[in-house]
Amino acid sequence: MATTIRQATVADIDTLFDIRTSVTDNHLSRQQLDELGVTADALRQAIEESPCAWVAELDGVPAGFAMVDMDGGELFALFVRPQHEGKGLGTRLLEAAEQALFARHSLIHLVTDGDEAIRANGFYSRQGWLQVGEVDERDVRYEKRRDR
């Protein structure tokens, strides 16, 4: 299978939501995302303002995505469709996001569910991210420093 990582465009917004709502760990519905302010308009504005999202494709079919907050130095989202997990897409998307963030920040961060059963925790740890503390009763913060 041919894997490509490409910059997301506003034409990908529905696909990003489709991928995001397809996951089983840390699942959120479209309504829950809207309530959190993750709307089509918000994504459109972010994508139009700066390169901040990437899509992973397998043989031309979108299978995952990553999105960052460039100003805040935060990995905001990284999701892979369940049927495409374990194919290295998450690692490749993370590399694209880290490269963009480290171009502007020496220290970057992300927030995810702190439940040890959530596979993201192990994934980020294996990729060199350090859990630095709790954000609230549910979420934890990870950080990563740019190699000098």
C-alpha positions as a Python dict, from the first residue, in 0.01 Angstrom:
ca = {
    (1, 'M'): (0, 0, 0),
    (2, 'A'): (128, 345, -90),
    (3, 'T'): (126, 583, 205),
    (4, 'T'): (133, 959, 159),
    (5, 'I'): (117, 1244, 407),
    (6, 'R'): (-17, 1567, 261),
    (7, 'Q'): (-127, 1907, 382),
    (8, 'A'): (-499, 1921, 460),
    (9, 'T'): (-717, 2174, 280),
    (10, 'V'): (-1063, 2310, 354),
    (11, 'A'): (-1195, 2047, 111),
    (12, 'D'): (-1088, 1785, 370),
    (13, 'I'): (-1298, 1918, 659),
    (14, 'D'): (-1576, 1659, 628),
    (15, 'T'): (-1314, 1386, 600),
    (16, 'L'): (-1141, 1509, 916),
    (17, 'F'): (-1470, 1487, 1105),
    (18, 'D'): (-1541, 1144, 956),
    (19, 'I'): (-1203, 1013, 1073),
    (20, 'R'): (-1234, 1178, 1416),
    (21, 'T'): (-1576, 1026, 1483),
    (22, 'S'): (-1467, 680, 1360),
    (23, 'V'): (-1221, 612, 1643),
    (24, 'T'): (-1301, 396, 1944),
    (25, 'D'): (-1050, 537, 2199),
    (26, 'N'): (-1138, 892, 2302),
    (27, 'H'): (-1447, 881, 2080),
    (28, 'L'): (-1649, 1200, 2044),
    (29, 'S'): (-1960, 1251, 1834),
    (30, 'R'): (-2001, 1542, 1595),
    (31, 'Q'): (-2239, 1702, 1847),
    (32, 'Q'): (-1983, 1668, 2128),
    (33, 'L'): (-1715, 1820, 1906),
    (34, 'D'): (-1945, 2112, 1824),
    (35, 'E'): (-2005, 2167, 2196),
    (36, 'L'): (-1627, 2185, 2245),
    (37, 'G'): (-1599, 2446, 1969),
    (38, 'V'): (-1455, 2204, 1714),
    (39, 'T'): (-1680, 2310, 1428),
    (40, 'A'): (-1643, 2314, 1052),
    (41, 'D'): (-1607, 2692, 1066),
    (42, 'A'): (-1332, 2669, 1329),
    (43, 'L'): (-1141, 2412, 1121),
    (44, 'R'): (-1186, 2619, 805),
    (45, 'Q'): (-1048, 2927, 975),
    (46, 'A'): (-748, 2739, 1119),
    (47, 'I'): (-661, 2571, 788),
    (48, 'E'): (-692, 2897, 595),
    (49, 'E'): (-472, 3086, 844),
    (50, 'S'): (-171, 2855, 839),
    (51, 'P'): (-59, 2505, 748),
    (52, 'C'): (-182, 2322, 1057),
    (53, 'A'): (-327, 1987, 947),
    (54, 'W'): (-206, 1683, 758),
    (55, 'V'): (-390, 1387, 607),
    (56, 'A'): (-245, 1036, 581),
    (57, 'E'): (-364, 846, 276),
    (58, 'L'): (-336, 480, 187),
    (59, 'D'): (-356, 432, -188),
    (60, 'G'): (-518, 777, -213),
    (61, 'V'): (-785, 711, 51),
    (62, 'P'): (-777, 927, 369),
    (63, 'A'): (-699, 708, 670),
    (64, 'G'): (-584, 950, 940),
    (65, 'F'): (-503, 1309, 1024),
    (66, 'A'): (-311, 1533, 1262),
    (67, 'M'): (-378, 1895, 1351),
    (68, 'V'): (-179, 2148, 1552),
    (69, 'D'): (-221, 2488, 1712),
    (70, 'M'): (85, 2662, 1569),
    (71, 'D'): (66, 2965, 1797),
    (72, 'G'): (20, 2758, 2112),
    (73, 'G'): (276, 2491, 2023),
    (74, 'E'): (19, 2217, 2075),
    (75, 'L'): (-57, 1894, 1897),
    (76, 'F'): (-433, 1934, 1893),
    (77, 'A'): (-543, 1610, 1724),
    (78, 'L'): (-402, 1286, 1584),
    (79, 'F'): (-643, 1015, 1477),
    (80, 'V'): (-628, 708, 1253),
    (81, 'R'): (-928, 510, 1135),
    (82, 'P'): (-948, 186, 1339),
    (83, 'Q'): (-908, -39, 1033),
    (84, 'H'): (-576, 134, 950),
    (85, 'E'): (-414, 128, 1293),
    (86, 'G'): (-74, -40, 1321),
    (87, 'K'): (41, 66, 973),
    (88, 'G'): (269, 349, 1085),
    (89, 'L'): (31, 628, 990),
    (90, 'G'): (19, 776, 1340),
    (91, 'T'): (398, 791, 1356),
    (92, 'R'): (423, 960, 1016),
    (93, 'L'): (151, 1210, 1104),
    (94, 'L'): (318, 1284, 1437),
    (95, 'E'): (650, 1345, 1261),
    (96, 'A'): (485, 1599, 1027),
    (97, 'A'): (317, 1777, 1317),
    (98, 'E'): (633, 1782, 1530),
    (99, 'Q'): (840, 1919, 1243),
    (100, 'A'): (597, 2208, 1194),
    (101, 'L'): (572, 2283, 1566),
    (102, 'F'): (946, 2263, 1629),
    (103, 'A'): (1003, 2515, 1350),
    (104, 'R'): (842, 2771, 1584),
    (105, 'H'): (878, 2627, 1936),
    (106, 'S'): (1152, 2454, 2134),
    (107, 'L'): (894, 2293, 2367),
    (108, 'I'): (567, 2151, 2237),
    (109, 'H'): (278, 1984, 2418),
    (110, 'L'): (-42, 1787, 2389),
    (111, 'V'): (-330, 1695, 2617),
    (112, 'T'): (-497, 1354, 2610),
    (113, 'D'): (-711, 1128, 2825),
    (114, 'G'): (-501, 1004, 3117),
    (115, 'D'): (-671, 664, 3138),
    (116, 'E'): (-389, 410, 3106),
    (117, 'A'): (-616, 196, 2891),
    (118, 'I'): (-612, 468, 2625),
    (119, 'R'): (-350, 355, 2375),
    (120, 'A'): (-243, 711, 2294),
    (121, 'N'): (-52, 728, 2623),
    (122, 'G'): (177, 442, 2526),
    (123, 'F'): (211, 573, 2171),
    (124, 'Y'): (324, 920, 2280),
    (125, 'S'): (563, 777, 2539),
    (126, 'R'): (724, 553, 2276),
    (127, 'Q'): (767, 859, 2053),
    (128, 'G'): (968, 1043, 2319),
    (129, 'W'): (692, 1253, 2477),
    (130, 'L'): (700, 1290, 2856),
    (131, 'Q'): (389, 1301, 3071),
    (132, 'V'): (440, 1608, 3289),
    (133, 'G'): (119, 1628, 3489),
    (134, 'E'): (-255, 1622, 3517),
    (135, 'V'): (-467, 1887, 3350),
    (136, 'D'): (-785, 1791, 3533),
    (137, 'E'): (-948, 1479, 3679),
    (138, 'R'): (-941, 1313, 3336),
    (139, 'D'): (-671, 1459, 3110),
    (140, 'V'): (-291, 1463, 3123),
    (141, 'R'): (-31, 1683, 2957),
    (142, 'Y'): (265, 1555, 2757),
    (143, 'E'): (562, 1762, 2646),
    (144, 'K'): (849, 1715, 2406),
    (145, 'R'): (1163, 1925, 2364),
    (146, 'R'): (1331, 1989, 2032),
    (147, 'D'): (1665, 1812, 2004),
    (148, 'R'): (1941, 2064, 2003),
}
